[in-house]
Amino acid sequence: VRCGDETGYWYGTTDESGRVQFELTQDNTPGLKTRLEAMLPDDPPTVSDMDAIFTVITSPDSVKAKYWGHMPETATN
């Protein structure tokens, strides 16, 4: 498994449909999108990838935001 620039190893099995489920966490993140890539060790050309997006409440859900977030674009008092 490669997550961003880091490479690590995770061994597991798939369900009957060939899918795998695992929990991914990123502690102390400012709200980043990280590329996650998985490959088979005995068949390196077989690769699957997707983006893992970690959001923070202090960044608005807006194209103008610097980080990925889920805070409303406006605040009320």
PDB file of N, CA, C and O in Angstrom:
ATOM      1  N   VAL A   1       0.850  -1.164   0.000  1.00  0.00           N
ATOM      2  CA  VAL A   1       0.000   0.000   0.000  1.00  0.00           C
ATOM      3  C   VAL A   1       0.895   1.225   0.000  1.00  0.00           C
ATOM      4  O   VAL A   1       1.861   1.302   0.759  1.00  0.00           O
ATOM      5  N   ARG A   2       0.571   2.171  -0.846  1.00  0.00           N
ATOM      6  CA  ARG A   2       1.290   3.436  -0.852  1.00  0.00           C
ATOM      7  C   ARG A   2       0.278   4.525  -0.528  1.00  0.00           C
ATOM      8  O   ARG A   2      -0.763   4.623  -1.178  1.00  0.00           O
ATOM      9  N   CYS A   3       0.579   5.339   0.472  1.00  0.00           N
ATOM     10  CA  CYS A   3      -0.299   6.433   0.886  1.00  0.00           C
ATOM     11  C   CYS A   3       0.514   7.710   0.773  1.00  0.00           C
ATOM     12  O   CYS A   3       1.386   7.968   1.603  1.00  0.00           O
ATOM     13  N   GLY A   4       0.235   8.514  -0.250  1.00  0.00           N
ATOM     14  CA  GLY A   4       1.059   9.690  -0.503  1.00  0.00           C
ATOM     15  C   GLY A   4       2.444   9.241  -0.911  1.00  0.00           C
ATOM     16  O   GLY A   4       2.590   8.467  -1.858  1.00  0.00           O
ATOM     17  N   ASP A   5       3.463   9.714  -0.213  1.00  0.00           N
ATOM     18  CA  ASP A   5       4.845   9.330  -0.511  1.00  0.00           C
ATOM     19  C   ASP A   5       5.327   8.162   0.333  1.00  0.00           C
ATOM     20  O   ASP A   5       6.449   7.689   0.149  1.00  0.00           O
ATOM     21  N   GLU A   6       4.500   7.692   1.252  1.00  0.00           N
ATOM     22  CA  GLU A   6       4.882   6.616   2.164  1.00  0.00           C
ATOM     23  C   GLU A   6       4.423   5.262   1.626  1.00  0.00           C
ATOM     24  O   GLU A   6       3.298   5.130   1.142  1.00  0.00           O
ATOM     25  N   THR A   7       5.287   4.267   1.711  1.00  0.00           N
ATOM     26  CA  THR A   7       4.942   2.913   1.307  1.00  0.00           C
ATOM     27  C   THR A   7       4.934   2.027   2.542  1.00  0.00           C
ATOM     28  O   THR A   7       5.855   2.078   3.357  1.00  0.00           O
ATOM     29  N   GLY A   8       3.901   1.223   2.675  1.00  0.00           N
ATOM     30  CA  GLY A   8       3.797   0.306   3.799  1.00  0.00           C
ATOM     31  C   GLY A   8       3.192  -0.998   3.319  1.00  0.00           C
ATOM     32  O   GLY A   8       2.828  -1.128   2.150  1.00  0.00           O
ATOM     33  N   TYR A   9       3.086  -1.939   4.193  1.00  0.00           N
ATOM     34  CA  TYR A   9       2.548  -3.239   3.829  1.00  0.00           C
ATOM     35  C   TYR A   9       1.371  -3.578   4.715  1.00  0.00           C
ATOM     36  O   TYR A   9       1.415  -3.390   5.930  1.00  0.00           O
ATOM     37  N   TRP A  10       0.335  -4.073   4.103  1.00  0.00           N
ATOM     38  CA  TRP A  10      -0.847  -4.541   4.807  1.00  0.00           C
ATOM     39  C   TRP A  10      -1.237  -5.854   4.150  1.00  0.00           C
ATOM     40  O   TRP A  10      -1.371  -5.926   2.928  1.00  0.00           O
ATOM     41  N   TYR A  11      -1.415  -6.871   4.939  1.00  0.00           N
ATOM     42  CA  TYR A  11      -1.791  -8.175   4.414  1.00  0.00           C
ATOM     43  C   TYR A  11      -3.171  -8.525   4.930  1.00  0.00           C
ATOM     44  O   TYR A  11      -3.448  -8.381   6.121  1.00  0.00           O
ATOM     45  N   GLY A  12      -4.020  -8.975   4.059  1.00  0.00           N
ATOM     46  CA  GLY A  12      -5.370  -9.340   4.450  1.00  0.00           C
ATOM     47  C   GLY A  12      -6.012 -10.189   3.369  1.00  0.00           C
ATOM     48  O   GLY A  12      -5.363 -10.569   2.395  1.00  0.00           O
ATOM     49  N   THR A  13      -7.265 -10.477   3.544  1.00  0.00           N
ATOM     50  CA  THR A  13      -8.005 -11.264   2.563  1.00  0.00           C
ATOM     51  C   THR A  13      -9.237 -10.485   2.127  1.00  0.00           C
ATOM     52  O   THR A  13      -9.720  -9.602   2.835  1.00  0.00           O
ATOM     53  N   THR A  14      -9.721 -10.826   0.970  1.00  0.00           N
ATOM     54  CA  THR A  14     -10.912 -10.178   0.433  1.00  0.00           C
ATOM     55  C   THR A  14     -12.148 -10.993   0.775  1.00  0.00           C
ATOM     56  O   THR A  14     -12.056 -12.151   1.183  1.00  0.00           O
ATOM     57  N   ASP A  15     -13.303 -10.370   0.602  1.00  0.00           N
ATOM     58  CA  ASP A  15     -14.549 -11.110   0.792  1.00  0.00           C
ATOM     59  C   ASP A  15     -14.860 -11.904  -0.479  1.00  0.00           C
ATOM     60  O   ASP A  15     -14.041 -11.952  -1.397  1.00  0.00           O
ATOM     61  N   GLU A  16     -16.032 -12.520  -0.532  1.00  0.00           N
ATOM     62  CA  GLU A  16     -16.371 -13.373  -1.678  1.00  0.00           C
ATOM     63  C   GLU A  16     -16.475 -12.602  -2.989  1.00  0.00           C
ATOM     64  O   GLU A  16     -16.402 -13.202  -4.062  1.00  0.00           O
ATOM     65  N   SER A  17     -16.645 -11.274  -2.922  1.00  0.00           N
ATOM     66  CA  SER A  17     -16.723 -10.474  -4.147  1.00  0.00           C
ATOM     67  C   SER A  17     -15.374  -9.846  -4.513  1.00  0.00           C
ATOM     68  O   SER A  17     -15.293  -9.082  -5.474  1.00  0.00           O
ATOM     69  N   GLY A  18     -14.325 -10.157  -3.761  1.00  0.00           N
ATOM     70  CA  GLY A  18     -12.997  -9.637  -4.063  1.00  0.00           C
ATOM     71  C   GLY A  18     -12.720  -8.263  -3.473  1.00  0.00           C
ATOM     72  O   GLY A  18     -11.749  -7.608  -3.853  1.00  0.00           O
ATOM     73  N   ARG A  19     -13.560  -7.825  -2.553  1.00  0.00           N
ATOM     74  CA  ARG A  19     -13.380  -6.510  -1.934  1.00  0.00           C
ATOM     75  C   ARG A  19     -12.750  -6.642  -0.548  1.00  0.00           C
ATOM     76  O   ARG A  19     -12.893  -7.658   0.133  1.00  0.00           O
ATOM     77  N   VAL A  20     -12.059  -5.592  -0.164  1.00  0.00           N
ATOM     78  CA  VAL A  20     -11.444  -5.550   1.156  1.00  0.00           C
ATOM     79  C   VAL A  20     -11.918  -4.276   1.859  1.00  0.00           C
ATOM     80  O   VAL A  20     -12.159  -3.255   1.216  1.00  0.00           O
ATOM     81  N   GLN A  21     -12.046  -4.348   3.156  1.00  0.00           N
ATOM     82  CA  GLN A  21     -12.462  -3.185   3.933  1.00  0.00           C
ATOM     83  C   GLN A  21     -11.494  -3.013   5.093  1.00  0.00           C
ATOM     84  O   GLN A  21     -11.174  -3.973   5.793  1.00  0.00           O
ATOM     85  N   PHE A  22     -11.029  -1.781   5.293  1.00  0.00           N
ATOM     86  CA  PHE A  22     -10.140  -1.492   6.408  1.00  0.00           C
ATOM     87  C   PHE A  22     -10.345  -0.043   6.829  1.00  0.00           C
ATOM     88  O   PHE A  22     -10.911   0.757   6.085  1.00  0.00           O
ATOM     89  N   GLU A  23      -9.884   0.280   8.017  1.00  0.00           N
ATOM     90  CA  GLU A  23     -10.019   1.635   8.544  1.00  0.00           C
ATOM     91  C   GLU A  23      -8.729   2.399   8.300  1.00  0.00           C
ATOM     92  O   GLU A  23      -7.637   1.900   8.568  1.00  0.00           O
ATOM     93  N   LEU A  24      -8.865   3.600   7.795  1.00  0.00           N
ATOM     94  CA  LEU A  24      -7.720   4.451   7.498  1.00  0.00           C
ATOM     95  C   LEU A  24      -7.854   5.725   8.325  1.00  0.00           C
ATOM     96  O   LEU A  24      -8.887   6.392   8.271  1.00  0.00           O
ATOM     97  N   THR A  25      -6.834   6.064   9.077  1.00  0.00           N
ATOM     98  CA  THR A  25      -6.871   7.286   9.884  1.00  0.00           C
ATOM     99  C   THR A  25      -5.640   8.126   9.587  1.00  0.00           C
ATOM    100  O   THR A  25      -4.598   7.610   9.183  1.00  0.00           O
ATOM    101  N   GLN A  26      -5.778   9.413   9.791  1.00  0.00           N
ATOM    102  CA  GLN A  26      -4.646  10.327   9.649  1.00  0.00           C
ATOM    103  C   GLN A  26      -4.769  11.344  10.776  1.00  0.00           C
ATOM    104  O   GLN A  26      -5.549  12.292  10.686  1.00  0.00           O
ATOM    105  N   ASP A  27      -4.004  11.143  11.824  1.00  0.00           N
ATOM    106  CA  ASP A  27      -4.080  12.006  13.000  1.00  0.00           C
ATOM    107  C   ASP A  27      -3.387  13.345  12.750  1.00  0.00           C
ATOM    108  O   ASP A  27      -2.392  13.422  12.029  1.00  0.00           O
ATOM    109  N   ASN A  28      -3.931  14.391  13.356  1.00  0.00           N
ATOM    110  CA  ASN A  28      -3.333  15.730  13.307  1.00  0.00           C
ATOM    111  C   ASN A  28      -3.140  16.245  11.887  1.00  0.00           C
ATOM    112  O   ASN A  28      -2.102  16.829  11.573  1.00  0.00           O
ATOM    113  N   THR A  29      -4.115  16.036  11.043  1.00  0.00           N
ATOM    114  CA  THR A  29      -4.025  16.505   9.668  1.00  0.00           C
ATOM    115  C   THR A  29      -4.757  17.833   9.516  1.00  0.00           C
ATOM    116  O   THR A  29      -5.762  18.060  10.189  1.00  0.00           O
ATOM    117  N   PRO A  30      -4.276  18.710   8.649  1.00  0.00           N
ATOM    118  CA  PRO A  30      -4.974  19.966   8.422  1.00  0.00           C
ATOM    119  C   PRO A  30      -6.121  19.829   7.422  1.00  0.00           C
ATOM    120  O   PRO A  30      -6.742  20.842   7.100  1.00  0.00           O
ATOM    121  N   GLY A  31      -6.427  18.678   6.930  1.00  0.00           N
ATOM    122  CA  GLY A  31      -7.494  18.485   5.957  1.00  0.00           C
ATOM    123  C   GLY A  31      -6.923  18.285   4.568  1.00  0.00           C
ATOM    124  O   GLY A  31      -7.029  19.165   3.715  1.00  0.00           O
ATOM    125  N   LEU A  32      -6.325  17.145   4.342  1.00  0.00           N
ATOM    126  CA  LEU A  32      -5.616  16.890   3.093  1.00  0.00           C
ATOM    127  C   LEU A  32      -6.233  15.754   2.292  1.00  0.00           C
ATOM    128  O   LEU A  32      -6.897  14.874   2.840  1.00  0.00           O
ATOM    129  N   LYS A  33      -6.000  15.792   0.984  1.00  0.00           N
ATOM    130  CA  LYS A  33      -6.362  14.683   0.108  1.00  0.00           C
ATOM    131  C   LYS A  33      -5.083  13.894  -0.141  1.00  0.00           C
ATOM    132  O   LYS A  33      -4.080  14.455  -0.583  1.00  0.00           O
ATOM    133  N   THR A  34      -5.116  12.605   0.141  1.00  0.00           N
ATOM    134  CA  THR A  34      -3.948  11.749   0.006  1.00  0.00           C
ATOM    135  C   THR A  34      -4.271  10.603  -0.936  1.00  0.00           C
ATOM    136  O   THR A  34      -5.307   9.954  -0.796  1.00  0.00           O
ATOM    137  N   ARG A  35      -3.399  10.354  -1.884  1.00  0.00           N
ATOM    138  CA  ARG A  35      -3.578   9.268  -2.846  1.00  0.00           C
ATOM    139  C   ARG A  35      -3.254   7.946  -2.162  1.00  0.00           C
ATOM    140  O   ARG A  35      -2.196   7.811  -1.548  1.00  0.00           O
ATOM    141  N   LEU A  36      -4.152   6.971  -2.262  1.00  0.00           N
ATOM    142  CA  LEU A  36      -3.969   5.646  -1.688  1.00  0.00           C
ATOM    143  C   LEU A  36      -3.902   4.656  -2.840  1.00  0.00           C
ATOM    144  O   LEU A  36      -4.784   4.640  -3.700  1.00  0.00           O
ATOM    145  N   GLU A  37      -2.872   3.839  -2.862  1.00  0.00           N
ATOM    146  CA  GLU A  37      -2.659   2.895  -3.958  1.00  0.00           C
ATOM    147  C   GLU A  37      -2.397   1.507  -3.388  1.00  0.00           C
ATOM    148  O   GLU A  37      -1.601   1.349  -2.462  1.00  0.00           O
ATOM    149  N   ALA A  38      -3.065   0.511  -3.938  1.00  0.00           N
ATOM    150  CA  ALA A  38      -2.871  -0.874  -3.499  1.00  0.00           C
ATOM    151  C   ALA A  38      -2.461  -1.725  -4.693  1.00  0.00           C
ATOM    152  O   ALA A  38      -2.946  -1.527  -5.807  1.00  0.00           O
ATOM    153  N   MET A  39      -1.571  -2.665  -4.452  1.00  0.00           N
ATOM    154  CA  MET A  39      -1.119  -3.550  -5.529  1.00  0.00           C
ATOM    155  C   MET A  39      -0.924  -4.964  -4.990  1.00  0.00           C
ATOM    156  O   MET A  39      -0.740  -5.165  -3.790  1.00  0.00           O
ATOM    157  N   LEU A  40      -0.966  -5.921  -5.882  1.00  0.00           N
ATOM    158  CA  LEU A  40      -0.748  -7.314  -5.509  1.00  0.00           C
ATOM    159  C   LEU A  40       0.748  -7.604  -5.523  1.00  0.00           C
ATOM    160  O   LEU A  40       1.411  -7.297  -6.514  1.00  0.00           O
ATOM    161  N   PRO A  41       1.305  -8.188  -4.456  1.00  0.00           N
ATOM    162  CA  PRO A  41       2.748  -8.415  -4.407  1.00  0.00           C
ATOM    163  C   PRO A  41       3.255  -9.391  -5.464  1.00  0.00           C
ATOM    164  O   PRO A  41       4.397  -9.280  -5.911  1.00  0.00           O
ATOM    165  N   ASP A  42       2.419 -10.343  -5.868  1.00  0.00           N
ATOM    166  CA  ASP A  42       2.872 -11.310  -6.871  1.00  0.00           C
ATOM    167  C   ASP A  42       2.430 -10.924  -8.279  1.00  0.00           C
ATOM    168  O   ASP A  42       2.655 -11.686  -9.219  1.00  0.00           O
ATOM    169  N   ASP A  43       1.803  -9.753  -8.447  1.00  0.00           N
ATOM    170  CA  ASP A  43       1.382  -9.267  -9.764  1.00  0.00           C
ATOM    171  C   ASP A  43       1.408  -7.737  -9.746  1.00  0.00           C
ATOM    172  O   ASP A  43       0.354  -7.103  -9.775  1.00  0.00           O
ATOM    173  N   PRO A  44       2.623  -7.127  -9.697  1.00  0.00           N
ATOM    174  CA  PRO A  44       2.744  -5.676  -9.559  1.00  0.00           C
ATOM    175  C   PRO A  44       1.953  -4.837 -10.566  1.00  0.00           C
ATOM    176  O   PRO A  44       1.530  -3.736 -10.212  1.00  0.00           O
ATOM    177  N   PRO A  45       1.729  -5.300 -11.810  1.00  0.00           N
ATOM    178  CA  PRO A  45       0.929  -4.466 -12.712  1.00  0.00           C
ATOM    179  C   PRO A  45      -0.535  -4.303 -12.271  1.00  0.00           C
ATOM    180  O   PRO A  45      -1.220  -3.393 -12.738  1.00  0.00           O
ATOM    181  N   THR A  46      -1.016  -5.176 -11.377  1.00  0.00           N
ATOM    182  CA  THR A  46      -2.388  -5.064 -10.890  1.00  0.00           C
ATOM    183  C   THR A  46      -2.415  -4.037  -9.766  1.00  0.00           C
ATOM    184  O   THR A  46      -1.984  -4.314  -8.646  1.00  0.00           O
ATOM    185  N   VAL A  47      -2.931  -2.839 -10.080  1.00  0.00           N
ATOM    186  CA  VAL A  47      -2.936  -1.726  -9.134  1.00  0.00           C
ATOM    187  C   VAL A  47      -4.334  -1.133  -9.053  1.00  0.00           C
ATOM    188  O   VAL A  47      -5.035  -1.035 -10.060  1.00  0.00           O
ATOM    189  N   SER A  48      -4.729  -0.745  -7.870  1.00  0.00           N
ATOM    190  CA  SER A  48      -5.985  -0.030  -7.660  1.00  0.00           C
ATOM    191  C   SER A  48      -5.664   1.200  -6.825  1.00  0.00           C
ATOM    192  O   SER A  48      -4.913   1.114  -5.853  1.00  0.00           O
ATOM    193  N   ASP A  49      -6.228   2.340  -7.197  1.00  0.00           N
ATOM    194  CA  ASP A  49      -5.949   3.541  -6.419  1.00  0.00           C
ATOM    195  C   ASP A  49      -7.202   4.388  -6.238  1.00  0.00           C
ATOM    196  O   ASP A  49      -8.170   4.281  -6.991  1.00  0.00           O
ATOM    197  N   MET A  50      -7.148   5.226  -5.221  1.00  0.00           N
ATOM    198  CA  MET A  50      -8.234   6.158  -4.933  1.00  0.00           C
ATOM    199  C   MET A  50      -7.700   7.243  -4.006  1.00  0.00           C
ATOM    200  O   MET A  50      -6.640   7.087  -3.400  1.00  0.00           O
ATOM    201  N   ASP A  51      -8.437   8.338  -3.902  1.00  0.00           N
ATOM    202  CA  ASP A  51      -8.056   9.409  -2.995  1.00  0.00           C
ATOM    203  C   ASP A  51      -8.718   9.201  -1.644  1.00  0.00           C
ATOM    204  O   ASP A  51      -9.905   8.883  -1.569  1.00  0.00           O
ATOM    205  N   ALA A  52      -7.960   9.379  -0.594  1.00  0.00           N
ATOM    206  CA  ALA A  52      -8.496   9.402   0.768  1.00  0.00           C
ATOM    207  C   ALA A  52      -8.504  10.869   1.182  1.00  0.00           C
ATOM    208  O   ALA A  52      -7.458  11.518   1.203  1.00  0.00           O
ATOM    209  N   ILE A  53      -9.682  11.391   1.510  1.00  0.00           N
ATOM    210  CA  ILE A  53      -9.806  12.797   1.866  1.00  0.00           C
ATOM    211  C   ILE A  53     -10.141  12.905   3.347  1.00  0.00           C
ATOM    212  O   ILE A  53     -11.162  12.394   3.808  1.00  0.00           O
ATOM    213  N   PHE A  54      -9.274  13.573   4.074  1.00  0.00           N
ATOM    214  CA  PHE A  54      -9.464  13.808   5.497  1.00  0.00           C
ATOM    215  C   PHE A  54      -9.889  15.259   5.660  1.00  0.00           C
ATOM    216  O   PHE A  54      -9.158  16.168   5.269  1.00  0.00           O
ATOM    217  N   THR A  55     -11.068  15.483   6.235  1.00  0.00           N
ATOM    218  CA  THR A  55     -11.577  16.842   6.375  1.00  0.00           C
ATOM    219  C   THR A  55     -11.447  17.334   7.806  1.00  0.00           C
ATOM    220  O   THR A  55     -11.322  16.547   8.745  1.00  0.00           O
ATOM    221  N   VAL A  56     -11.479  18.644   7.952  1.00  0.00           N
ATOM    222  CA  VAL A  56     -11.466  19.272   9.270  1.00  0.00           C
ATOM    223  C   VAL A  56     -12.641  20.230   9.361  1.00  0.00           C
ATOM    224  O   VAL A  56     -13.060  20.792   8.350  1.00  0.00           O
ATOM    225  N   ILE A  57     -13.170  20.420  10.540  1.00  0.00           N
ATOM    226  CA  ILE A  57     -14.330  21.283  10.711  1.00  0.00           C
ATOM    227  C   ILE A  57     -13.970  22.765  10.572  1.00  0.00           C
ATOM    228  O   ILE A  57     -14.854  23.592  10.343  1.00  0.00           O
ATOM    229  N   THR A  58     -12.700  23.108  10.706  1.00  0.00           N
ATOM    230  CA  THR A  58     -12.295  24.513  10.663  1.00  0.00           C
ATOM    231  C   THR A  58     -12.015  25.030   9.262  1.00  0.00           C
ATOM    232  O   THR A  58     -11.546  26.158   9.112  1.00  0.00           O
ATOM    233  N   SER A  59     -12.285  24.245   8.243  1.00  0.00           N
ATOM    234  CA  SER A  59     -12.114  24.693   6.864  1.00  0.00           C
ATOM    235  C   SER A  59     -13.455  24.564   6.155  1.00  0.00           C
ATOM    236  O   SER A  59     -14.091  23.513   6.233  1.00  0.00           O
ATOM    237  N   PRO A  60     -13.896  25.610   5.466  1.00  0.00           N
ATOM    238  CA  PRO A  60     -15.198  25.542   4.804  1.00  0.00           C
ATOM    239  C   PRO A  60     -15.198  24.579   3.625  1.00  0.00           C
ATOM    240  O   PRO A  60     -14.162  24.327   3.010  1.00  0.00           O
ATOM    241  N   ASP A  61     -16.361  24.053   3.325  1.00  0.00           N
ATOM    242  CA  ASP A  61     -16.540  23.194   2.158  1.00  0.00           C
ATOM    243  C   ASP A  61     -16.710  24.109   0.952  1.00  0.00           C
ATOM    244  O   ASP A  61     -17.827  24.330   0.483  1.00  0.00           O
ATOM    245  N   SER A  62     -15.606  24.636   0.460  1.00  0.00           N
ATOM    246  CA  SER A  62     -15.616  25.639  -0.596  1.00  0.00           C
ATOM    247  C   SER A  62     -14.401  25.453  -1.492  1.00  0.00           C
ATOM    248  O   SER A  62     -13.341  25.028  -1.030  1.00  0.00           O
ATOM    249  N   VAL A  63     -14.556  25.773  -2.779  1.00  0.00           N
ATOM    250  CA  VAL A  63     -13.420  25.681  -3.702  1.00  0.00           C
ATOM    251  C   VAL A  63     -12.343  26.708  -3.356  1.00  0.00           C
ATOM    252  O   VAL A  63     -11.203  26.575  -3.801  1.00  0.00           O
ATOM    253  N   LYS A  64     -12.686  27.728  -2.571  1.00  0.00           N
ATOM    254  CA  LYS A  64     -11.732  28.766  -2.189  1.00  0.00           C
ATOM    255  C   LYS A  64     -10.926  28.399  -0.941  1.00  0.00           C
ATOM    256  O   LYS A  64      -9.979  29.102  -0.590  1.00  0.00           O
ATOM    257  N   ALA A  65     -11.285  27.325  -0.282  1.00  0.00           N
ATOM    258  CA  ALA A  65     -10.595  26.914   0.944  1.00  0.00           C
ATOM    259  C   ALA A  65      -9.229  26.312   0.621  1.00  0.00           C
ATOM    260  O   ALA A  65      -9.031  25.744  -0.453  1.00  0.00           O
ATOM    261  N   LYS A  66      -8.290  26.443   1.560  1.00  0.00           N
ATOM    262  CA  LYS A  66      -6.949  25.885   1.375  1.00  0.00           C
ATOM    263  C   LYS A  66      -6.893  24.399   1.698  1.00  0.00           C
ATOM    264  O   LYS A  66      -6.043  23.679   1.175  1.00  0.00           O
ATOM    265  N   TYR A  67      -7.798  23.935   2.561  1.00  0.00           N
ATOM    266  CA  TYR A  67      -7.809  22.540   2.981  1.00  0.00           C
ATOM    267  C   TYR A  67      -9.189  21.951   2.745  1.00  0.00           C
ATOM    268  O   TYR A  67     -10.145  22.683   2.493  1.00  0.00           O
ATOM    269  N   TRP A  68      -9.295  20.635   2.826  1.00  0.00           N
ATOM    270  CA  TRP A  68     -10.581  19.957   2.718  1.00  0.00           C
ATOM    271  C   TRP A  68     -11.290  20.091   4.054  1.00  0.00           C
ATOM    272  O   TRP A  68     -10.710  19.811   5.103  1.00  0.00           O
ATOM    273  N   GLY A  69     -12.534  20.517   4.017  1.00  0.00           N
ATOM    274  CA  GLY A  69     -13.253  20.705   5.263  1.00  0.00           C
ATOM    275  C   GLY A  69     -14.739  20.453   5.124  1.00  0.00           C
ATOM    276  O   GLY A  69     -15.235  20.157   4.037  1.00  0.00           O
ATOM    277  N   HIS A  70     -15.439  20.574   6.228  1.00  0.00           N
ATOM    278  CA  HIS A  70     -16.886  20.388   6.217  1.00  0.00           C
ATOM    279  C   HIS A  70     -17.587  21.460   7.049  1.00  0.00           C
ATOM    280  O   HIS A  70     -18.689  21.237   7.551  1.00  0.00           O
ATOM    281  N   MET A  71     -16.944  22.630   7.196  1.00  0.00           N
ATOM    282  CA  MET A  71     -17.543  23.758   7.884  1.00  0.00           C
ATOM    283  C   MET A  71     -18.422  24.518   6.882  1.00  0.00           C
ATOM    284  O   MET A  71     -18.034  24.647   5.721  1.00  0.00           O
ATOM    285  N   PRO A  72     -19.585  25.021   7.290  1.00  0.00           N
ATOM    286  CA  PRO A  72     -20.406  25.820   6.377  1.00  0.00           C
ATOM    287  C   PRO A  72     -19.625  27.045   5.884  1.00  0.00           C
ATOM    288  O   PRO A  72     -18.724  27.527   6.571  1.00  0.00           O
ATOM    289  N   GLU A  73     -19.972  27.545   4.694  1.00  0.00           N
ATOM    290  CA  GLU A  73     -19.278  28.703   4.133  1.00  0.00           C
ATOM    291  C   GLU A  73     -19.579  29.986   4.897  1.00  0.00           C
ATOM    292  O   GLU A  73     -18.785  30.926   4.862  1.00  0.00           O
ATOM    293  N   THR A  74     -20.709  30.036   5.583  1.00  0.00           N
ATOM    294  CA  THR A  74     -21.071  31.230   6.346  1.00  0.00           C
ATOM    295  C   THR A  74     -21.235  30.868   7.812  1.00  0.00           C
ATOM    296  O   THR A  74     -21.539  29.727   8.160  1.00  0.00           O
ATOM    297  N   ALA A  75     -21.030  31.857   8.657  1.00  0.00           N
ATOM    298  CA  ALA A  75     -21.197  31.657  10.097  1.00  0.00           C
ATOM    299  C   ALA A  75     -22.289  32.598  10.600  1.00  0.00           C
ATOM    300  O   ALA A  75     -22.417  33.723  10.117  1.00  0.00           O
ATOM    301  N   THR A  76     -23.057  32.143  11.550  1.00  0.00           N
ATOM    302  CA  THR A  76     -24.090  32.985  12.146  1.00  0.00           C
ATOM    303  C   THR A  76     -23.755  33.202  13.609  1.00  0.00           C
ATOM    304  O   THR A  76     -23.090  32.384  14.244  1.00  0.00           O
ATOM    305  N   ASN A  77     -24.225  34.307  14.121  1.00  0.00           N
ATOM    306  CA  ASN A  77     -23.923  34.660  15.496  1.00  0.00           C
ATOM    307  C   ASN A  77     -25.146  34.487  16.363  1.00  0.00           C
ATOM    308  O   ASN A  77     -25.090  34.738  17.567  1.00  0.00           O
TER     309      ASN A  77
END
